[in-house]
Amino acid sequence: MPTPHRRAKTDDGPYTPSEQFPSGTVSTAEHCLCGIAGLVCTGAILALWYPALVAVTQPLYVLSSTAVVAVVTTLWLLTSLGVEFVWEWRAGRLSGES
């Protein structure tokens, strides 16, 4: 049974790229590139603010490393989502109309 966004393959020939990924969908490569771009942005931000982050979390003693990991993970998630939002906006796929 074909998936909803793909037609059944017939003897007409192979899929064309426009049939395989309709204009309203996002490929896995785009998600991965946004995650990598978010990681690079997070690294750049941490290069500047890591000493301040450690100083702020130091009063937590044993939990300070957990707080640093939580902040870094949240920062990475937010930057990758921001990069993906900008990517989709620039590609013109944010209208929500299919």
Secondary structure, 3 states (H helix, E strand, C coil): CCCCCCCCCCCCCCCCHHHHCCCCCCCHHHHHHHHHHHHHHHHHHHHHHHHHHHHHHHHHHHHHHHHHHHHHHHHHHHHHHHHHHHHHHHHCCCCCCC
